[in-house]
Amino acid sequence: MPRRNLLLILSFLWLSTLFVLGGWWVYLMIQLGHVMEAAVSPGFVRMVKWEGGTFLLLLILLSVSLMIMWYQDQRKTKSIQAFFASLTHELKTPLASIRLQSEVIDELVSKVENTRLHDLTGRLIEDTQKLEDQMDKILQLSRIERGGNLNPKAIELTSFVKTTLDRWGQRIEIDYQDEEQLPGVMADQFALMLVLRNLLENTRSHATTKRAKITITSQMGVVQLTYQDDGFFDGDINRLGTLFYKHNSTKGSGIGLYLAKKLMLKMDGKLSIKHQNGALVFELTFKSASEVEAE
């Protein structure tokens, strides 16, 4: 259940409980009014009624005020999310154009064998890809936080991973291993590509040797992809993957692993992060397509 729906339900439960208790208190005061008037002075009875009624009214006003503030905050949050989603979408088109033009320039420069220009265009392409990665993350995060759904379908994981590595795995030495005749898995192609791109970007940003090992295995109706590099992590493993958590790193935005976990859950899969000899091991677990069809 989305967090905003849970908060709304809890708020309504609090108001309902408050009104029920207030109604019960008023009922008791009316029913016992004559008994109290016979036992104590009328002034004391009026004081109890006024103080109790005032306290109840203040609780109701406070609760209603909190509800109004919560509703306004939700509207503001949705407006901000919609703004960033729109801005990100608008920026993606010129960024893609800059990257394509940079690749064309890089091809032309490579023909004249100008090493300096070739290095500069290579950096321009790499920086543009980093910006595109961040835009995709923000756009997908906004979509997920607003309750958007994915479209999982059966894909061949091995060929998809190899295609993604060819496109986004530049400057990383990949040790790739898989089993023969792996079953298809249920996944959303764009979401899975974003998860893999995030793992590759982590290796480029945090690992020292820019090497990674990918292993794909299948067992008991699930397919598992294990990703490991030599990046060192000494923070809180339990907080890794929470929104904006970066430990002591100055790189990145702190949304990559959080988004990867969310996307895997949306695909009925799971992303597990383990600590092994100071390094991190990422395990992506998928449902096989045959198992889903059997259900």
Residue frames relative to the residue before (quaternion, step in Angstrom):
aa qw qx qy qz dx dy dz
M 1.0000 0.0000 0.0000 0.0000 0.00 0.00 0.00
P 0.4912 -0.6668 0.4664 0.3108 3.62 -0.83 0.95
R 0.6071 -0.6074 0.3787 0.3451 3.53 -1.08 0.77
R 0.6533 0.5224 -0.3329 0.4354 3.60 0.95 -0.83
N 0.6331 0.5169 -0.3366 0.4676 3.62 1.06 -0.67
L 0.6367 0.5270 -0.3245 0.4600 3.57 1.03 -0.79
L 0.6579 0.5022 -0.3094 0.4683 3.59 0.95 -0.85
L 0.6378 0.5238 -0.3284 0.4593 3.58 1.01 -0.75
I 0.6543 0.5068 -0.3095 0.4683 3.59 0.95 -0.87
L 0.6629 0.5005 -0.3085 0.4636 3.58 0.92 -0.88
S 0.6338 0.5306 -0.3341 0.4529 3.59 1.02 -0.73
F 0.6742 0.4801 -0.2961 0.4767 3.57 0.92 -0.86
L 0.6162 0.5318 -0.3444 0.4679 3.60 1.08 -0.68
W 0.6435 0.5195 -0.3223 0.4607 3.59 1.00 -0.81
L 0.6696 0.4885 -0.3027 0.4705 3.59 0.91 -0.87
S 0.6435 0.5221 -0.3224 0.4575 3.58 0.98 -0.84
T 0.6570 0.5058 -0.3060 0.4678 3.56 0.94 -0.89
L 0.6459 0.5305 -0.3155 0.4492 3.55 1.01 -0.85
F 0.6838 0.4764 -0.2897 0.4706 3.59 0.90 -0.88
V 0.6326 0.5233 -0.3366 0.4612 3.61 1.01 -0.74
L 0.6728 0.4796 -0.3007 0.4762 3.57 0.90 -0.91
G 0.6469 0.5162 -0.3257 0.4572 3.58 0.99 -0.77
G 0.6540 0.5069 -0.3090 0.4688 3.57 0.99 -0.83
W 0.6479 0.5103 -0.3172 0.4683 3.56 0.99 -0.82
W 0.6447 0.5196 -0.3211 0.4596 3.59 1.00 -0.82
V 0.6497 0.5040 -0.3154 0.4738 3.61 0.96 -0.84
Y 0.6372 0.5310 -0.3240 0.4549 3.58 0.97 -0.83
L 0.6635 0.4943 -0.3063 0.4708 3.59 0.93 -0.87
M 0.6464 0.5224 -0.3315 0.4465 3.58 0.94 -0.81
I 0.6597 0.4976 -0.3137 0.4678 3.60 1.00 -0.80
Q 0.6922 0.4915 -0.2829 0.4464 3.55 0.88 -0.97
L 0.7613 0.3585 -0.1971 0.5030 3.59 0.98 -0.82
G 0.3757 0.7626 -0.4680 0.2415 3.57 1.27 0.05
H 0.6851 0.4861 -0.2942 0.4558 3.56 0.85 -0.94
V 0.6378 0.5223 -0.3329 0.4578 3.58 1.00 -0.79
M 0.6764 0.4889 -0.2973 0.4637 3.59 0.93 -0.92
E 0.6420 0.5268 -0.3332 0.4464 3.59 1.01 -0.76
A 0.6570 0.4973 -0.3097 0.4746 3.58 1.09 -0.64
A 0.7178 0.4622 -0.2535 0.4549 3.59 1.08 -0.70
V 0.7989 0.1575 -0.0703 0.5762 3.60 1.03 -0.75
S 0.6807 -0.4885 0.3548 0.4150 3.52 -1.32 0.11
P 0.5996 -0.5827 0.4056 0.3694 3.60 -1.12 0.60
G 0.6124 0.5658 -0.3543 0.4234 3.60 1.04 -0.66
F 0.6521 0.5105 -0.3143 0.4640 3.56 1.00 -0.79
V 0.6331 0.5289 -0.3283 0.4600 3.58 1.02 -0.79
R 0.6627 0.4964 -0.3119 0.4660 3.60 0.93 -0.88
M 0.6305 0.5379 -0.3341 0.4488 3.59 1.02 -0.77
V 0.6540 0.5073 -0.3116 0.4667 3.60 0.95 -0.88
K 0.6636 0.5059 -0.3095 0.4560 3.58 0.93 -0.90
W 0.6892 0.4798 -0.2925 0.4575 3.58 0.86 -0.95
E 0.6730 0.4842 -0.3076 0.4668 3.59 0.90 -0.86
G 0.6675 0.4923 -0.3042 0.4686 3.58 0.95 -0.85
G 0.6662 0.4995 -0.3053 0.4620 3.58 0.95 -0.86
T 0.6460 0.5162 -0.3186 0.4634 3.58 1.01 -0.81
F 0.6474 0.5161 -0.3161 0.4632 3.58 0.97 -0.86
L 0.6555 0.5034 -0.3080 0.4711 3.59 0.96 -0.86
L 0.6532 0.5140 -0.3158 0.4576 3.59 0.95 -0.85
L 0.6446 0.5148 -0.3229 0.4639 3.60 0.99 -0.79
L 0.6329 0.5225 -0.3322 0.4649 3.59 1.02 -0.78
I 0.6577 0.5077 -0.3111 0.4614 3.58 0.95 -0.85
L 0.6659 0.4994 -0.3031 0.4641 3.58 0.92 -0.91
L 0.6419 0.5179 -0.3202 0.4660 3.57 1.01 -0.82
S 0.6667 0.5026 -0.3039 0.4588 3.59 0.92 -0.88
V 0.6576 0.4962 -0.3125 0.4729 3.57 0.95 -0.86
S 0.6337 0.5300 -0.3279 0.4582 3.60 1.01 -0.78
L 0.6503 0.5074 -0.3131 0.4708 3.57 0.98 -0.85
M 0.6370 0.5238 -0.3257 0.4624 3.59 1.01 -0.79
I 0.6586 0.5023 -0.3120 0.4654 3.59 0.94 -0.87
M 0.6588 0.5024 -0.3085 0.4673 3.58 0.96 -0.87
W 0.6382 0.5217 -0.3233 0.4648 3.58 1.03 -0.80
Y 0.6568 0.5091 -0.3097 0.4622 3.58 0.96 -0.89
Q 0.6589 0.4967 -0.3107 0.4719 3.61 0.94 -0.82
D 0.6371 0.5241 -0.3244 0.4629 3.58 1.04 -0.78
Q 0.6419 0.5155 -0.3233 0.4666 3.58 1.02 -0.79
R 0.6464 0.5117 -0.3232 0.4646 3.60 0.97 -0.80
K 0.6532 0.5055 -0.3114 0.4699 3.57 1.01 -0.84
T 0.6463 0.5222 -0.3197 0.4554 3.58 0.97 -0.85
K 0.6586 0.5014 -0.3092 0.4683 3.58 0.96 -0.86
S 0.6368 0.5274 -0.3291 0.4561 3.57 1.02 -0.77
I 0.6542 0.5032 -0.3083 0.4730 3.58 0.99 -0.85
Q 0.6458 0.5161 -0.3184 0.4640 3.58 0.97 -0.85
A 0.6591 0.5025 -0.3072 0.4675 3.57 0.96 -0.87
F 0.6333 0.5340 -0.3318 0.4513 3.59 1.04 -0.78
F 0.6984 0.4602 -0.2817 0.4702 3.59 0.82 -0.95
A 0.6161 0.5314 -0.3521 0.4627 3.59 1.07 -0.66
S 0.6662 0.4925 -0.2964 0.4752 3.58 0.97 -0.86
L 0.6559 0.5119 -0.3098 0.4602 3.57 0.95 -0.91
T 0.6538 0.5171 -0.3102 0.4571 3.57 0.95 -0.90
H 0.6507 0.5159 -0.3091 0.4636 3.55 0.97 -0.87
E 0.6658 0.5001 -0.3044 0.4626 3.58 0.98 -0.81
L 0.6817 0.4933 -0.2928 0.4541 3.61 1.05 -0.70
K 0.5702 0.6283 -0.3841 0.3640 3.59 1.12 -0.58
T 0.6525 0.5362 -0.3280 0.4232 3.59 0.94 -0.83
P 0.7037 0.4228 -0.3024 0.4843 3.68 0.72 -0.85
L 0.6150 0.5414 -0.3625 0.4440 3.62 1.04 -0.61
A 0.6476 0.5044 -0.3188 0.4739 3.57 0.97 -0.84
S 0.6408 0.5192 -0.3235 0.4639 3.58 1.04 -0.76
I 0.6418 0.5172 -0.3231 0.4648 3.60 0.98 -0.84
R 0.6598 0.5087 -0.3177 0.4528 3.58 0.95 -0.87
L 0.6658 0.5025 -0.3117 0.4550 3.61 0.89 -0.87
Q 0.6644 0.4889 -0.3075 0.4744 3.58 0.96 -0.83
S 0.6279 0.5314 -0.3352 0.4594 3.58 1.08 -0.71
E 0.6457 0.5142 -0.3214 0.4641 3.58 1.02 -0.76
V 0.6290 0.5177 -0.3333 0.4746 3.58 1.07 -0.74
I 0.6532 0.5032 -0.3102 0.4732 3.58 0.94 -0.89
D 0.6360 0.5369 -0.3262 0.4481 3.58 1.01 -0.82
E 0.6462 0.5091 -0.3226 0.4682 3.58 1.01 -0.77
L 0.6585 0.5019 -0.3097 0.4675 3.58 1.00 -0.81
V 0.6563 0.5116 -0.3113 0.4589 3.57 1.01 -0.84
S 0.6338 0.5485 -0.3391 0.4271 3.60 1.00 -0.78
K 0.6296 0.5475 -0.3406 0.4335 3.60 1.13 -0.55
V 0.7161 0.4117 -0.2559 0.5022 3.61 1.10 -0.59
E 0.3854 -0.7708 0.4405 0.2517 3.58 1.35 0.09
N 0.3407 0.6982 -0.5420 0.3203 3.55 0.83 1.06
T 0.3131 -0.8018 0.4808 0.1670 3.57 -0.15 1.32
R 0.6487 0.5358 -0.3234 0.4330 3.58 0.95 -0.86
L 0.6850 0.4670 -0.2793 0.4843 3.57 0.87 -0.93
H 0.6209 0.5457 -0.3355 0.4518 3.56 1.06 -0.75
D 0.6487 0.5036 -0.3138 0.4766 3.61 0.99 -0.79
L 0.6659 0.5096 -0.3062 0.4506 3.58 0.94 -0.87
T 0.6734 0.4698 -0.3042 0.4829 3.60 0.90 -0.83
G 0.6117 0.5471 -0.3495 0.4520 3.59 1.10 -0.64
R 0.6572 0.4898 -0.3033 0.4860 3.57 1.00 -0.81
L 0.6245 0.5377 -0.3371 0.4553 3.58 1.04 -0.76
I 0.6538 0.4991 -0.3092 0.4774 3.59 0.96 -0.84
E 0.6656 0.5095 -0.3047 0.4522 3.57 0.93 -0.90
D 0.6674 0.4906 -0.3034 0.4710 3.60 0.92 -0.87
T 0.6322 0.5235 -0.3318 0.4650 3.58 1.03 -0.73
Q 0.6410 0.5161 -0.3214 0.4685 3.57 1.01 -0.77
K 0.6217 0.5309 -0.3414 0.4638 3.58 1.06 -0.72
L 0.6482 0.5050 -0.3149 0.4750 3.58 0.98 -0.83
E 0.6411 0.5143 -0.3231 0.4691 3.59 0.98 -0.79
D 0.6118 0.5439 -0.3437 0.4602 3.59 1.04 -0.75
Q 0.6848 0.4801 -0.2916 0.4643 3.57 0.84 -0.95
M 0.6336 0.5255 -0.3325 0.4602 3.60 0.99 -0.77
D 0.6574 0.5060 -0.3084 0.4655 3.57 0.95 -0.87
K 0.6399 0.5284 -0.3250 0.4535 3.59 1.00 -0.80
I 0.6820 0.4858 -0.2911 0.4628 3.57 0.86 -0.99
L 0.6566 0.5168 -0.3122 0.4519 3.57 0.94 -0.88
Q 0.6950 0.4613 -0.2793 0.4756 3.57 0.90 -0.90
L 0.6206 0.5372 -0.3436 0.4563 3.59 1.05 -0.72
S 0.6458 0.5128 -0.3148 0.4700 3.57 0.96 -0.85
R 0.6547 0.5145 -0.3090 0.4596 3.56 0.99 -0.83
I 0.6761 0.4907 -0.2952 0.4635 3.59 0.92 -0.88
E 0.6760 0.5031 -0.3001 0.4471 3.59 0.92 -0.91
R 0.6800 0.4558 -0.2879 0.4970 3.59 1.18 -0.47
G 0.6201 -0.5949 0.3274 0.3929 3.59 1.26 0.28
G 0.3495 0.7565 -0.4900 0.2559 3.59 1.19 0.37
N 0.3292 -0.7473 0.5509 0.1726 3.56 -1.16 0.65
L 0.4035 -0.6809 0.5552 0.2558 3.54 -1.30 0.41
N 0.3642 -0.7111 0.5568 0.2273 3.54 -1.34 0.06
P 0.0583 -0.8302 0.5539 0.0222 3.61 0.37 1.19
K 0.0776 0.7666 -0.6352 0.0532 3.53 -1.09 0.79
A 0.6495 -0.5352 0.3667 0.3965 3.55 -1.26 0.33
I 0.0597 0.7810 -0.6184 0.0631 3.58 -0.83 1.02
E 0.4570 -0.6386 0.5368 0.3086 3.54 -1.28 0.40
L 0.3693 -0.7939 0.4387 0.2021 3.55 -0.26 1.30
T 0.6583 0.5385 -0.3332 0.4070 3.60 0.86 -0.89
S 0.6966 0.4500 -0.2846 0.4808 3.60 0.83 -0.92
F 0.6248 0.5364 -0.3433 0.4517 3.59 1.05 -0.71
V 0.6592 0.5018 -0.3102 0.4663 3.60 0.92 -0.88
K 0.6601 0.5081 -0.3165 0.4538 3.60 0.92 -0.86
T 0.6439 0.5127 -0.3211 0.4685 3.58 1.00 -0.79
T 0.6559 0.5070 -0.3045 0.4691 3.59 1.00 -0.85
L 0.6503 0.5104 -0.3183 0.4639 3.59 1.00 -0.78
D 0.6389 0.5206 -0.3282 0.4616 3.59 1.00 -0.77
R 0.7183 0.4536 -0.2519 0.4635 3.57 1.02 -0.81
W 0.8376 0.2126 -0.0588 0.4997 3.59 0.89 -0.96
G 0.6203 0.5909 -0.3361 0.3913 3.59 1.22 -0.02
Q 0.2497 0.7897 -0.5273 0.1897 3.59 1.12 0.54
R 0.8437 0.1826 -0.1740 0.4738 3.53 -1.25 0.73
I 0.6371 0.4444 -0.3638 0.5141 3.60 1.16 0.56
E 0.3154 -0.7341 0.5721 0.1851 3.56 -0.87 0.96
I 0.1241 -0.8279 0.5468 0.0132 3.57 -0.42 1.27
D 0.1725 -0.7283 0.6566 0.0932 3.54 -0.98 1.00
Y 0.0310 -0.8459 0.5302 -0.0494 3.56 -0.14 1.33
Q 0.0547 0.7818 -0.6176 0.0662 3.59 -0.93 0.98
D 0.0947 0.7820 -0.6142 0.0473 3.55 -1.08 0.74
E 0.5278 -0.6108 0.4866 0.3341 3.52 -1.34 0.19
E 0.5310 -0.6084 0.4788 0.3445 3.54 -1.25 0.37
Q 0.8518 0.1347 -0.1198 0.4919 3.53 -1.21 0.71
L 0.1400 0.7894 -0.5749 0.1638 3.55 0.74 1.08
P 0.4626 -0.6741 0.4865 0.3080 3.61 -0.98 0.73
G 0.5801 -0.5625 0.4513 0.3787 3.55 -1.26 0.36
V 0.2679 -0.7607 0.5722 0.1489 3.55 -1.19 0.50
M 0.4559 -0.6508 0.5321 0.2925 3.54 -1.31 0.40
A 0.2723 0.7543 -0.5530 0.2260 3.58 -0.58 1.14
D 0.4193 -0.6368 0.5826 0.2815 3.51 -1.33 0.46
Q 0.4769 -0.7269 0.4074 0.2797 3.58 -0.58 1.15
F 0.6849 0.4711 -0.3031 0.4659 3.60 0.83 -0.91
A 0.6562 0.5121 -0.3173 0.4545 3.60 0.95 -0.86
L 0.6682 0.4906 -0.3065 0.4678 3.60 0.92 -0.87
M 0.6226 0.5267 -0.3435 0.4658 3.59 1.00 -0.76
L 0.6488 0.5176 -0.3174 0.4587 3.58 1.00 -0.81
V 0.6290 0.5287 -0.3293 0.4652 3.61 1.03 -0.77
L 0.6885 0.4720 -0.2828 0.4725 3.58 0.86 -0.95
R 0.6316 0.5255 -0.3341 0.4618 3.60 0.99 -0.77
N 0.6341 0.5297 -0.3339 0.4538 3.59 1.02 -0.72
L 0.6511 0.5042 -0.3183 0.4696 3.59 0.97 -0.81
L 0.6519 0.5055 -0.3118 0.4715 3.58 0.99 -0.80
E 0.6489 0.5121 -0.3153 0.4662 3.58 0.99 -0.80
N 0.6122 0.5397 -0.3475 0.4617 3.59 1.06 -0.69
T 0.6434 0.5139 -0.3218 0.4673 3.57 1.01 -0.79
R 0.6662 0.4973 -0.3086 0.4623 3.59 0.93 -0.86
S 0.7341 0.4503 -0.2403 0.4478 3.59 0.98 -0.83
H 0.8309 0.2800 -0.0950 0.4713 3.58 0.90 -0.90
A 0.6345 0.5264 -0.3525 0.4428 3.62 1.11 -0.49
T 0.4683 -0.7019 0.4721 0.2551 3.57 -1.20 0.54
T 0.7828 0.3335 -0.1784 0.4941 3.60 0.95 -0.78
K 0.3577 -0.7625 0.4724 0.2599 3.59 1.31 -0.05
R 0.5043 0.5879 -0.4640 0.4298 3.55 0.92 1.01
A 0.0271 -0.7920 0.6099 -0.0042 3.55 -1.11 0.70
K 0.2274 -0.7567 0.5999 0.1257 3.52 -1.23 0.60
I 0.0777 -0.7886 0.6099 0.0051 3.55 -0.84 1.06
T 0.0063 -0.7896 0.6122 -0.0412 3.54 -0.84 1.06
I 0.1040 -0.7876 0.6062 0.0371 3.57 -0.89 0.96
T 0.0262 0.7971 -0.5992 0.0697 3.57 -0.74 1.11
S 0.2213 -0.7587 0.5999 0.1247 3.56 -1.31 0.38
Q 0.1647 0.7791 -0.5895 0.1358 3.55 -0.98 0.91
M 0.8737 -0.0179 -0.0083 0.4860 3.56 -0.98 0.95
G 0.7724 -0.4126 0.2026 0.4383 3.57 0.76 1.06
V 0.6978 0.3787 -0.2859 0.5365 3.61 1.21 0.17
V 0.2477 -0.7383 0.6103 0.1452 3.54 -1.22 0.59
Q 0.1149 -0.8153 0.5671 0.0226 3.56 -0.81 1.02
L 0.1498 -0.7558 0.6339 0.0667 3.52 -0.98 1.00
T 0.1248 -0.7958 0.5917 0.0327 3.57 -0.71 1.13
Y 0.0788 -0.7927 0.6044 -0.0060 3.55 -0.79 1.11
Q 0.0916 0.8000 -0.5834 0.1064 3.58 -0.76 1.06
D 0.0049 0.7648 -0.6442 -0.0094 3.55 -1.08 0.81
D 0.6039 -0.5813 0.4022 0.3682 3.60 -1.24 -0.16
G 0.3107 0.7553 -0.5176 0.2552 3.58 1.14 0.55
F 0.3107 -0.7648 0.5411 0.1604 3.58 -0.91 0.97
F 0.0078 -0.7890 0.6137 -0.0281 3.56 -1.02 0.89
D 0.0322 -0.8145 0.5792 -0.0111 3.59 -0.78 1.05
G 0.4609 0.6864 -0.4430 0.3467 3.58 1.20 0.46
D 0.7082 -0.4105 0.3508 0.4548 3.54 -1.31 -0.43
I 0.3515 -0.7687 0.4988 0.1917 3.57 -0.40 1.24
N 0.6377 0.5458 -0.3295 0.4322 3.59 1.10 -0.63
R 0.6938 0.4496 -0.2727 0.4921 3.60 1.15 -0.53
L 0.5091 0.6480 -0.4260 0.3733 3.57 1.22 -0.27
G 0.7451 0.3299 -0.2677 0.5142 3.56 -0.69 1.07
T 0.5495 0.5525 -0.4161 0.4686 3.58 1.30 0.11
L 0.6490 -0.5688 0.3428 0.3711 3.55 -1.14 0.66
F 0.8644 0.0859 -0.1285 0.4785 3.56 -0.96 1.08
Y 0.4869 0.6440 -0.4648 0.3635 3.64 1.17 0.25
K 0.0168 0.8137 -0.5782 0.0583 3.59 -0.71 1.14
H 0.4010 -0.6923 0.4817 0.3576 3.62 1.30 -0.01
N 0.7580 -0.3435 0.2481 0.4960 3.62 -0.69 -1.01
S 0.4173 0.7159 -0.4632 0.3143 3.57 1.21 0.38
T 0.3130 -0.7446 0.5610 0.1812 3.56 -1.07 0.79
K 0.6322 0.5267 -0.3317 0.4614 3.59 1.28 -0.07
G 0.7597 0.3823 -0.2779 0.4467 3.52 -1.25 0.45
S 0.4909 -0.6730 0.4860 0.2645 3.52 -1.38 0.15
G 0.4690 -0.6942 0.4369 0.3275 3.60 1.21 -0.26
I 0.6303 0.5284 -0.3547 0.4446 3.61 1.18 0.33
G 0.4883 0.7155 -0.4140 0.2797 3.60 1.21 -0.35
L 0.7395 0.3976 -0.2366 0.4890 3.59 0.67 -1.09
Y 0.5904 0.5527 -0.3678 0.4590 3.59 1.09 -0.63
L 0.6766 0.4788 -0.2880 0.4796 3.57 0.91 -0.93
A 0.6305 0.5393 -0.3388 0.4438 3.60 0.99 -0.79
K 0.6480 0.5081 -0.3180 0.4700 3.59 0.97 -0.81
K 0.6568 0.5156 -0.3067 0.4569 3.56 0.93 -0.92
L 0.6750 0.4995 -0.2986 0.4536 3.57 0.91 -0.90
M 0.6417 0.5142 -0.3307 0.4630 3.58 0.98 -0.76
L 0.6446 0.5056 -0.3226 0.4741 3.60 1.00 -0.77
K 0.6348 0.5313 -0.3263 0.4564 3.59 1.04 -0.77
M 0.7031 0.4227 -0.2522 0.5132 3.59 1.18 -0.55
D 0.4942 -0.6690 0.4064 0.3783 3.60 1.32 0.31
G 0.5355 0.5857 -0.4266 0.4340 3.54 1.11 0.72
K 0.3227 -0.7353 0.5596 0.2050 3.55 -1.22 -0.41
L 0.1676 -0.7445 0.6369 0.1095 3.54 -1.17 0.74
S 0.0676 -0.7914 0.6075 -0.0055 3.56 -0.64 1.18
I 0.1659 -0.7772 0.6026 0.0729 3.57 -1.02 0.88
K 0.0410 -0.8118 0.5820 -0.0242 3.57 -0.68 1.11
H 0.3750 -0.7005 0.5681 0.2143 3.52 -1.28 0.58
Q 0.0909 0.8014 -0.5835 0.0944 3.57 -0.72 1.04
N 0.8383 -0.1389 0.0330 0.5263 3.56 -0.45 1.29
G 0.7439 -0.4113 0.2122 0.4820 3.55 0.97 0.90
A 0.6828 0.4399 -0.2799 0.5118 3.57 1.25 -0.30
L 0.4510 -0.6800 0.5124 0.2677 3.55 -1.30 0.34
V 0.1441 -0.7555 0.6345 0.0764 3.52 -1.14 0.78
F 0.1677 -0.7928 0.5827 0.0621 3.57 -0.73 1.11
E 0.0875 -0.7993 0.5944 0.0141 3.56 -0.78 1.07
L 0.1236 -0.7838 0.6078 0.0313 3.56 -0.64 1.20
T 0.1029 -0.8109 0.5759 0.0112 3.56 -0.61 1.19
F 0.0904 -0.8052 0.5861 -0.0006 3.55 -0.80 1.10
K 0.4403 -0.6236 0.5649 0.3133 3.52 -1.31 0.42
S 0.4301 -0.6787 0.5209 0.2881 3.57 -0.97 0.79
A 0.5824 -0.6147 0.4120 0.3365 3.56 -1.08 0.77
S 0.6347 0.5393 -0.3367 0.4392 3.59 1.03 -0.71
E 0.6454 0.5162 -0.3253 0.4596 3.59 1.03 -0.73
V 0.6504 0.5079 -0.3171 0.4674 3.58 1.00 -0.82
E 0.6573 0.4994 -0.3197 0.4652 3.60 0.96 -0.80
A 0.6353 0.5349 -0.3338 0.4459 3.59 1.09 -0.66
E 0.6240 0.5456 -0.3420 0.4428 3.56 1.14 -0.60
